[in-house]
Amino acid sequence: MNQPLAYIHPQAKIARNVVVEPFTTIHHNVTIGSGTWIGSNVTIMEGARIGKNCRIFPGAVISAIPQDLKFEGEDSLAIIGDNVTIRECVTINRGTKASGQTVIGDNCLIMATAHIAHDCIVGDNAIIVNGVALAGHVTVGKHAIIGGLSAIHQFIHVGQFAMVSGGSLVRKDVPPYTKAAKEPLSYVGINSIGLRRKGFSTEKIREIQNIFRVLYQKNYNTSQALGILEAEFEATDERDTIIQFIRNSQRGIMKGYTGN
């Protein structure tokens, strides 16, 4: 159901049961899946690919060109998965030639005024809280939560099931399953409550805790800790996910909290 006061480019591909409210603008080269609701005063620009059953609230701007001086007008996309909620005044920029796309996974919640820059990847079921700013090329793992007003440096990776406290300045990678807080941002434990809510068993949570004790509380350097994890800990999906994340970290992982 499309309102006559909305503008929809004739070449936009919109499923029949999409609702577009008044004063919204949808440019060409846009695809929107069935069951999606587009609120008033939303702007959806060239290159948007929006999935099924999404809700996009007033003031959001989806697939604007990157805020990147290297951008030269190349074709690129902003891909939004299914069942995504994008609240008021969120901005999601499309990709650059570096990767060609910005991607938001399924079932994500992007709260009001958050900004997701070019070439970011946000995994399924992630929550980006009010006022968060993701710089370019940031990766946020599935089920991660980024607390309100946090600022994430470009090329940072936040691991799956991690939780970053509100107001954080994230300059280093945040390993999976952890809680990150303080200034400078530091490891303050594993996200045990979040893991329990997601169905992790007590035994699995204890395993993850023991892994991070080796990494953060035994005074080993990172190489020593990884060697111990590989030699002495049973190979599990969680252990291997943590090891792979740390080995692949380009910016280095956050430090442990010293209490100083």
CORVEN-V661511 format. One record per helix or strand of 3 or more residues. SS is the DSSP state (H for helix, E for strand). FROM is the first residue (numbers start at 1). TO is the last residue. If there is no record, write none. Layout:
ss	from	to
SS	FROM	TO
SS	FROM	TO
This chain:
ss	from	to
E	48	50
E	61	64
E	77	80
E	91	93
E	101	104
E	178	181
E	186	190
H	192	197
H	202	216
H	222	232
H	237	248
